[in-house]
Amino acid sequence: MSLIKKVILIDDDQVNNFVCESIIKNEDFAEEVKSFEWAENALDYLKTVAEDKPEAFPDLIFLDINMPGMDGWSFVEEYRSLPESVTKDCSLFMLSSAVDRKDIICAKSLIEVKDFFSKPLSPEILSFIKEEFLCA
């Protein structure tokens, strides 16, 4: 049985979401994985869950930075408006192909963001997250 009940992927790349879902399931990292190609849709979903069923709020979110419409930075700004009672137990990680040092520094400076990882997601990244963030 996994330590994590629900993971949310937010990335405009459908293929990347499929690959990430497969890795998460193959590694038995989470019981449930839900993907969103639009950050706005993910935010709407999170707002609804926070209001209607807070116990079903995800344990972990992987967020891309560069997306059409709402990007990762704007998502984090909006995420801050969600009740802390539901977000406090959710770990938010940036998972991006961005290699701009400024993006990495900025992501790691945000209190909501636990860490930044470069794509692609790997079993090693999941193992690192378990060791560094979940078993502490």
C-alpha positions as CSV (number, residue, x, y, z in Angstrom):
1,M,0.0,0.0,0.0
2,S,1.3,3.5,-0.9
3,L,2.0,6.2,1.5
4,I,0.2,8.7,-0.7
5,K,-3.4,8.5,-1.5
6,K,-3.7,11.1,-4.3
7,V,-1.3,12.8,-6.7
8,I,-2.3,15.5,-9.1
9,L,-0.3,16.2,-12.3
10,I,-0.6,19.6,-13.9
11,D,1.2,19.7,-17.3
12,D,0.0,20.8,-20.7
13,D,1.8,17.8,-22.3
14,Q,-0.6,14.9,-22.5
15,V,2.2,12.4,-23.3
16,N,4.2,13.6,-20.3
17,N,1.2,13.1,-18.1
18,F,0.7,9.6,-19.4
19,V,4.3,8.7,-18.7
20,C,4.2,10.3,-15.2
21,E,1.0,8.4,-14.4
22,S,2.6,5.1,-15.5
23,I,5.7,5.7,-13.4
24,I,3.7,6.6,-10.3
25,K,1.5,3.6,-10.7
26,N,4.4,1.2,-11.5
27,E,6.3,2.4,-8.4
28,D,3.2,2.0,-6.2
29,F,3.8,5.7,-5.2
30,A,0.2,6.7,-4.9
31,E,-3.2,5.0,-4.8
32,E,-4.7,7.5,-7.3
33,V,-3.3,9.8,-10.0
34,K,-5.3,12.6,-11.7
35,S,-3.9,14.7,-14.6
36,F,-4.8,18.1,-15.8
37,E,-3.6,19.7,-19.0
38,W,-4.8,23.1,-18.0
39,A,-3.8,24.7,-14.7
40,E,-7.1,26.6,-14.6
41,N,-9.0,23.2,-14.6
42,A,-6.8,21.8,-11.9
43,L,-7.4,24.9,-9.7
44,D,-11.2,24.7,-10.2
45,Y,-11.0,21.0,-9.2
46,L,-8.9,21.8,-6.1
47,K,-11.3,24.6,-5.1
48,T,-14.3,22.3,-5.4
49,V,-12.5,19.5,-3.4
50,A,-11.4,22.0,-0.7
51,E,-15.0,23.2,-0.3
52,D,-17.0,19.9,-0.8
53,K,-14.7,17.1,0.3
54,P,-11.5,18.4,2.0
55,E,-10.4,14.9,3.1
56,A,-10.0,14.1,-0.7
57,F,-7.6,16.9,-1.3
58,P,-4.4,15.6,-2.9
59,D,-1.4,14.7,-0.9
60,L,1.0,15.8,-3.6
61,I,1.0,18.0,-6.7
62,F,3.5,17.9,-9.6
63,L,3.3,21.3,-11.4
64,D,4.9,22.4,-14.7
65,I,6.0,26.0,-15.0
66,N,5.5,26.8,-18.7
67,M,2.0,26.2,-19.9
68,P,-0.5,28.1,-22.0
69,G,-3.1,30.1,-20.2
70,M,-2.3,30.0,-16.5
71,D,1.4,29.1,-16.0
72,G,2.9,27.5,-12.9
73,W,3.7,30.8,-11.3
74,S,0.1,32.0,-11.6
75,F,-1.2,28.7,-10.4
76,V,0.9,29.0,-7.2
77,E,-0.5,32.6,-6.7
78,E,-4.0,31.3,-6.9
79,Y,-3.2,28.1,-4.9
80,R,-2.4,30.5,-2.0
81,S,-6.0,31.5,-1.7
82,L,-7.1,27.9,-0.9
83,P,-7.7,27.2,2.8
84,E,-4.6,26.4,4.7
85,S,-6.5,23.7,6.5
86,V,-6.5,21.6,3.3
87,T,-3.2,22.8,1.7
88,K,-1.0,22.3,4.8
89,D,-0.8,18.5,4.2
90,C,-0.3,18.8,0.4
91,S,3.3,18.8,-1.0
92,L,3.7,20.9,-4.1
93,F,6.7,20.1,-6.4
94,M,7.7,21.8,-9.6
95,L,8.4,19.3,-12.4
96,S,9.5,21.2,-15.4
97,S,11.7,21.0,-18.5
98,A,12.7,24.6,-17.7
99,V,16.4,24.8,-17.1
100,D,16.7,28.5,-16.5
101,R,18.5,28.9,-13.3
102,K,16.3,31.8,-12.3
103,D,13.2,29.6,-12.6
104,I,14.8,26.9,-10.3
105,I,15.8,29.5,-7.7
106,C,12.4,31.2,-7.9
107,A,10.6,27.9,-7.5
108,K,12.7,26.8,-4.5
109,S,12.1,30.2,-2.9
110,L,8.3,29.8,-2.8
111,I,7.1,28.6,0.6
112,E,4.4,26.4,-1.1
113,V,7.0,24.6,-3.3
114,K,8.9,21.8,-1.6
115,D,11.4,21.3,-4.4
116,F,12.1,21.6,-8.1
117,F,12.7,18.6,-10.4
118,S,13.7,18.5,-14.0
119,K,11.6,16.3,-16.4
120,P,11.3,13.5,-16.9
121,L,9.8,12.1,-13.7
122,S,11.7,9.0,-12.7
123,P,11.6,6.3,-10.0
124,E,14.6,7.9,-8.5
125,I,12.8,11.2,-8.1
126,L,9.9,9.4,-6.4
127,S,12.3,7.6,-4.1
128,F,14.0,10.9,-3.2
129,I,10.6,12.4,-2.4
130,K,9.7,9.5,-0.2
131,E,12.9,9.6,1.7
132,E,13.3,13.4,2.0
133,F,9.7,14.7,2.3
134,L,7.4,11.8,3.3
135,C,9.3,9.9,5.9
136,A,10.6,12.8,7.9
